[in-house]
């Protein structure tokens, strides 16, 4: 669920951006009122921080790991990942965002067009009790069309305490695509991996849509109440 937490993180920044008088903001009749402008600015701050901190794009020459016993035939392992590049996590697109003060309803529609991860080469070699195992892989994984959209109904007390009365946010995923190569113990499993990534994972997410949305709304409720109180 990491891909969900990244989108909802944009809401957290609002807590540091909104003034203490946020519940007394006057109604603005155009499509973008002051509340939505503040939220949009906070989202951009999160996106900019990801870029400034080197997370988008994220580029790393690689990682190497080795561990073993003095007698390697009993236990020895080596693993490597070369030239890691990840992009797209900061490209948060606001499709719709506005707050209606009369109805205390926040409408939210945020998406990430594509998050991509590419690796030039990866592999591991394992020896345990005389038995050897190995695997190799490379390629590019793309997660497209990540979207969280819906409405959040707020309740504001006379003392300014804000609670989420109802949240109807929904998570959507456009698709997953893997272009690469996977070999385990000399067996080419590329087609199997493509099937799991492109079909099985989306199918499982679709079957668990209600549970995924329930989780999104639980996280959103906690975050929004923390932000506004």
Protein Blocks (a to p, Z undefined) as FASTA:
>chain_A
ZZmmmmmmmmmmmmmmpcfklmmcccdfbfbdfklmmmmmmmmmmmmmmmmnopaccddf
bdcdddddfblmloccddddehiadehjlmccdfbdcddfklopacdddddfbacdddfb
dcddddeehiacddddedddddehiaceddddddddfkopacdfbdcbdcddfbdcdddd
ddeehiacklmmmmmmmmmmmmmmmmmmmmmmmmmmmmmmmmmmmmmZZ
